Amino acid sequence: MGQDKNDPQVTIDGKEYKVSEMTDQQKALLDHVMDLERKVASARFNLDQLSVGRDSFFNLLKTALEAQAPESEGAGLND
């Protein structure tokens, strides 16, 4: 029983697998999957930040354009 606590397991499609019983190829594939999961989570986090930043800058741009609108509307008609 004590060995089971030190032996990591992974669950895939509802079935548990002991990492110690995996082949080297299976362990390498598992490492790739785990690394890619971390990268996907990081990419989602970064995308969230970028989306909020883009939205904020877009709102700032709209505010700046709206503040300038009365001046540029009159100037455009006289040109």
Protein Blocks (a to p, Z undefined) as FASTA:
>chain_A
ZZmmmmccddeehiacdfklpcfklmmmmmmmmmmmmmmmmmmmmmmmmmmmmmmmmmmm
mmmmmmmmmmmmmmmmmZZ
